């Protein structure tokens, strides 16, 4: 298993890992938020979701003890909401078109 080690060859503790993540974030020019190990975990979930990896597998990749845990990591990207609204509008247009063609009232 890959482990992040400190200068003495010891596994990084939580504080050390946080320091490394913050340092990498600063070096990368990320200033809008602090890069922490948890931010990295959330980001990996988003990346995996973009690649359409199923939630059970994403949960395992994040080493959750239960697949149910992934629910707290789920977030919509702005583009996903735009696409969902577009699909919703198309569905509504199809529904209205079918109601007109079949001569039914929408309240039926």
N, C-alpha and C positions, 0 to 999 in steps of 0.2 A: 504494500500500500504506500502511495506517495504521501509524504509528510513534509510540512514546512518546518525547517530547523533554524534555530538561532545560531549565533557565532560559535557556540560551544558544542554544536551538534545535537542539542536537546530540542525536543518538540516544542514549538511555540505555544505559550499559554494564551488565554483569551486576550489579555492586554497586548501581548506581542503581535498576535494576528491582527488585532484592531489597528495597531500602529502601522503594520505593513500595508494594510488596505488603505488607510488614510494617506500614507506616503505615496502609494501608487496613484491614488486618485488625484492628489495635488500635482504630482509629476505629469499626469495626463491632462492637466488643466481643468479638471472638473471642480467648479467652484459653486455651482447652484446648490449642492448638498454635500454632506460628508459621506465618503465611501466607507462603509463598514462591512464586516463579514456578512451581516444580515442583508444589506443592500445587494451584495454579490449573489446571495442565494435567491432573492427575489428576481434579480435580473436574469439569472440562469433559468428560472421558471418561465419568464417571458420569452426568452430565446427558444426554449424547448417548445413552448406553445406555438410560436411562429412557425416552427418546423412541424407542427401538428403531431407532436408526440403525445400519446394519450395520458390522461391525468394519473392513472395508476403507475405507469412507467415513470412519469415525472416525479411522482412522490417517492418512488424507490431511488431514483437518481439523487434526490435531495436527502436521502437516508432517513425519511420519516418512519416512525414505528407503525404508523397506520396510514393507509391511503386517504382516509378522511381528512387528515391534516392539510392536504393540498388546498382545501377550500379557502384557508386563510391567506394563501399566496395568490389567489386568482384575482386579476385586475384586467380591466379592458384597456386596450390601447386606443387612443383617439381615433385612429383609422378604422379599427374594428367597429366602433359605434357608428361612424359615417357609413360604412358598408352595410351594417345591420339596418340603419334607417332607409338606405336605398332599397334593400331587399323588402323591407316592410312596405314602402311606397309601391313597389312593383306588385307585391301581393294584393294590396288594396286596389290597385288599378285593374288587376285581373279579376278580382271579385266583383267590382263594379261593372266591368265589361260583361261578365257572365250574367249578371242580374239584368242588364239591358237587353242582351240577346235573347234571354229566355222569358222576357216580359214579366219577371217577378218583381214584387215590391221588396225593398231591402229589409223590411221588418219581418218578412216571412221566415 
